[in-house]
Amino acid sequence: MQHHFCPKSFPSTPKDIISDESRRKQIVIVGAGASGLFAALSLKRMGVVNVTVLEASNDIGGRLKAVRPTSSDLTLDVGAEWIHSTDGSRVLNSMMEGLALDGDNDESNKVELITYQPKWYFGKRRSKLMTTIYKETKFKSATWYSWLKDNVYEKVKDNVELNSPVSEIRYNNKQEGGEKAVEVVLANGEIRTADVLICTVPLGILKQSIAKDRTSASASASLQFNPALPIKLQEAIHAIDMPPGLRVLFQMKEKFYPDLTSANSLFTLLCNPNEMTLAYDATLGKDREENILAVVAIGNEHAGKRFGGMSTCEVGKEALRIVDDLFDGQGTVNLIGEPLVQDWSEEPFIRGTYTFPGSNRHRRTLGQSIGESGQVIFAGEHTSMKYHSLVPGAAYEGRRAALDAVGMMAD
């Protein structure tokens, strides 16, 4: 069974299509995840000169993150991991199509991929059905994070400012005397101005921005809009779910676990695929000697209630209990060192995993611009009606937002 959950084509980015006057206008992008970086590269390709990407954290990637769980050079994704297509090369090539800059190396986008078709288990029972129908591709030695960094960030790195959290976005400003339409207030009080702003912060941060009780949000992660976002947009932000989720990596002495084991039953997983706990071989197909077992928990029940409020140490211990329950105590017996925990719910500039299916009407609203002259554009996997939750979906929306911005500048 072939799976092609990703876009087959992406918005075009014609080279140098704007006037000299328009190319000098200022565009600010908030967020240096996949969507923000693809927006920046698209704008650069189209000839926009003044582009600034403000990233709140100390690294790019957003929910694309890779770590080294052992002392070797093995690097694994702890955020987005799967390409979600049986033709991963086509997806990666499509994402970069039309974004070449002068002097680019045509070989830069080529990475080695593996066919990923794990043997599925539900508890101790093997599922021939899921083993047969589930097939896609993953990176072999690279990661989503390294691919984004090498192919996109490296081309726009001079435009990216790390450790630059935004606390307030003021839009609907009058453009008298050449004043910019948008003011961007950083957490340190510095004010930047822009003709157009592209906001690519995750939906979890947008949810915080409209929450009546903002005391739970840390001051460094708090984002406000002035004036407040339109009611229809607030309703759309509230309606789409971005639940908690985490991933824990364990280094084990021996491989006592199958390729992939679900703590859910097959019936439960099919009825509610948005609530899951999986334990899987994180090095399957990578030709590595290390035994790395990953545990992923996603959803308000599986992640929120079971792990909510726990410290990093407690999350690791609770995830190990899941391993022991699934594999008769073998986790504790074989564990080497401390587990590596990535809890996306606790990341101050993320606050969740990825968005779950919802009304296309709400996603359409999320993707609309706001302001008297449309000065603020939203983009991210949460604005995609077809490809939400996917890295290619975020890239698609970043490219779409760049085209929208160029259109506004030309008006």
Secondary structure, DSSP 8 states (H G I E B T S, - for coil): ---B-S-SS-----TT-S-HHHHTSEEEEE--BHHHHHHHHHHHHTT--EEEEE-SSSSSBTT--EE--SSSS--EESS--B--BS-HHHHHHHHHTT---TT--TTTT---EEEE---EEETTEE-HHHHHH--EEEESSS-HHHHHIIIIIHHHGGGEESS--EEEEE-----GGG--SEEEEETTS-EEEESEEEE---HHHHHHHH-S--TTS-GGG--EEES---HHHHHHHHHS----EEEEEEEESS--S-SEEESS-HHHHHH-TTSEEEEEETTTTS--S-EEEEEEEESIIIIIIHHTT--HHHHHHHHHHHHHHHTTTHHHHHEEEEEEEEEGGG-TTT-SS------HHHHHHHTS-BSTT--EEE-SGGG-SSSTTSHHHHHHHHHHHHHHHHHHHH-
